[in-house]
């Protein structure tokens, strides 16, 4: 593929080979029964892939978000979709603030178990009454000597059913006492103590293999040694993980879209109606060709945003644009795949209905399409802030 280095091509092909052991039937069963895909996760961990973007000094591969995006696109494109990608997602990018702002002691303590697959982590930021207005979060962390007591609620926390640790954002100084809403918020990476954190799973329309949860935190004891960076500066730290997250979500959406397109094209070649394959009809051909063009354009935007991030250049607009374009292209590809299959697209055995349900994730998370467009309007086009 144009634009991929020889090393990136090797990564793509190696991940595709690994994923061959986890076929459509495997992910359909996971979708029906639920339960974290431990065997898939273990295979990825044994291959050393969980640390693809982590420093070599702590057991990682020391590669960039560009390589991680290639990897995550290949996972989703194998047919694993967001069920497979979300099982790995947090390990790939989640501890970016620890890598950038943690002490050497924290990196030695936190990174190797995550890279080896011995520990799983969750991202405890979003709250029920706050949504994307993160500076107004209500979870409190009260300082008690060399410890903090944390209480509050979090929502849509993926993998909390199986996580050992959580990257937790909490307010350490009341909102009324800080000069800016983004001040007074602190970031912790700490144990998910289930005696102090109730994890309640949310039933949802897709991606049943990877749980989403409400967290009720009541007096969680957090050592000061688990504070990442400076107290009160956690919001600024968490921003460093947002652009990589958008890039990876976009790459996963592109992969899922291409998976749906491959299913649809194969069906269109094989399905005979009125004595000819339905793929011979332009009414079937053209929507599929349009999906390919849109996915390819989104893929190039993903690569551009990832390259900017790896080069240490500003990439907020590009990362958001990649997420927006990839999510919309993925959704159209999955919808078109169902329409190409006709009535059989509604049947689970053809898998495209599962793809469509999972495609909605990329449109909703981690930021809505409307906020993406508002961000670009303000930061790129110089228009007044609208929210």
C-alpha positions, -999 to +999 in steps of 0.1 A: +000+000+000+013+035-009+024+054+022+033+024+044+069+018+052+084-018+049+082-020+087+046-009+088+038-035+061+054-062+082+033-051+112+001-052+092+008-086+078+019-101+111-013-089+128-034-102+100-017-136+104-023-136+142-060-127+137-066-156+114-069-178+145-098-156+156-123-158+127-158-145+121-173-174+140-151-166+170-163-129+171-199-139+164-198-161+195-182-134+216-210-110+204-237-135+214-222-147+247-202-117+259-172-121+281-138-106+275-118-123+247-090-134+270-075-159+244-073-132+217-058-107+242-033-133+254-022-141+218-016-104+212+003-101+245+025-131+237+033-116+204+047-085+221+022-062+204+006-046+235+037-024+239+040-013+203+040+024+212+057+020+246+094+028+254+118+000+248+134+006+282+102-009+298+097-038+274+079-020+246+087-018+209+094+020+210+074+026+178+050+055+171+013+061+169+017+056+131+027+019+137+000+015+164-026+028+139-015+003+113-018-025+139-053-014+151-066-010+116-054-046+108-071-059+139-105-043+130-101-052+093-097-089+102-133-090+111-127-085+148-140-049+145-144-029+176-148-061+197-111-070+190-098-034+188-114-023+221-099-052+240-065-038+232-072-001+228-064+011+263-031-008+265-019+008+233-025+045+240-040+048+275-008+053+295+006+079+272+004+105+301+024+081+323+050+077+296+053+114+291+048+127+326+054+098+351+085+095+372+110+068+363+098+048+394+062+050+381+072+039+346+091+009+360+061+000+383+033+006+358+044-001+323+060-036+322+030-054+336+007-037+311+030-044+282+033-081+292-005-084+294-004-092+331-025-062+340-053-045+322-063-009+326-094+012+322-098+049+314-119+065+342-127+100+330-163+104+317-190+111+342-228+108+341-237+145+345-207+159+328-201+142+295-175+160+274-174+190+297-145+174+316-134+205+335-167+203+355-162+167+366-175+160+401-154+131+413-133+144+443-099+134+456-093+148+491-057+149+503-051+131+536-014+133+543+004+111+517-029+097+504-061+107+487-096+096+493-116+095+461-154+095+457-176+100+427-191+083+397-178+074+362-197+061+331-189+043+299-157+029+314-146+001+290-130-031+304-136-022+340-150-057+346-116-071+340-092-042+347-067-042+375-058-005+373-075+027+362-063+060+349-085+082+370-092+119+367-105+137+398-108+172+412-084+179+440-093+216+444-129+228+443-140+245+411-149+277+429-113+280+442-094+278+409-087+306+384-096+284+354-120+254+353-091+233+339-071+238+370-074+218+402-079+185+384-054+157+391-045+124+373-039+091+390-030+057+379-040+034+407-055+000+416-091-006+410-100-017+445-134-034+441-141-031+478-143+006+472-154+007+435-187-009+424-185-018+387-219-021+371-220-032+335-242-014+310-262-035+285-257-021+251-264-026+214-230-040+203-195-049+212-207-072+240-173-089+243-158-057+258-178-044+287-189-008+293-196+002+329-208+026+355-183+031+384-194+041+419-164+051+438-167+054+476-137+064+496-111+048+474-077+051+491-051+063+465-014+067+475+003+099+466+028+077+448+001+070+422-003+107+413+009+114+378+026+147+373+018+177+393-013+179+415-040+201+399-025+198+364-042+165+354-064+180+327-034+193+308-018+159+311-048+140+298-049+161+267-017+144+256-036+112+253-066+126+233-050+130+199-035+095+198-069+081+209-087+099+181-061+086+156-065+050+168-103+051+169-101+064+133-078+037+122-101+011+138-131+026+120-113+025+087-105-012+093-140-021+102-153-002+071-129-021+048-140-054+065-177-046+057-168-036+021-149-069+015-180-089+027-203-068+005-181-071-026-177-109-022-215-113-018-221-091-049-198-113-070-215-145-058-252-136-056-270-144-088-303-127-095-321-127-129-292-148-143-264-124-134-243-115-104-258-085-086-224-069-086-227-065-124-254-038-118-242-003-114-268+003-087-248-021-066-213-013-079-214+025-074-223+027-037-195+001-030-170+021-051-180+053-033-174+036+001-139+025-010-131+061-021-143+075+013-125+049+033-093+054+014-095+092+019-101+087+056-072+063+058-048+088+043-060+114+068-053+090+097-018+084+084-012+122+081-025+129+117-004+100+131+027+112+113+022+147+127+018+134+162+049+112+159+069+142+147+059+162+177+039+187+156+004+201+164-022+177+152-055+184+170-074+194+139-060+166+118-067+139+145-102+152+149-108+153+112-094+117+108-118+105+135-148+123+119-141+112+083-133+076+093-164+072+115-187+085+088-170+064+061-172+033+083-209+038+090-217+042+053-197+012+044-214-010+070-248+003+060-241-003+023-228-038+031-262-046+047-281-032+017-259-051-007-268-084+011-305-075+011-325-095+036-295-116+044-277-086+057-301-087+086-289-122+095-262-127+120-245-154+100-233-128+074-217-107+101-224-073+085-252-065+110-227-069+138-203-045+119-231-019+116-239-021+153-202-016+162-197+012+136-218+035+157-191+034+184-167+055+163-194+081+156-202+085+193-168+082+210-146+096+223-161+128+209-192+136+190-191+146+153-207+179+162-179+188+186-153+177+161-168+201+136-170+229+162-133+223+171-122+226+134-145+257+129-129+275+158-092+263+156-088+261+119-113+285+104-111+311+132-148+312+138-162+322+173-165+294+199-200+280+198-202+261+231 
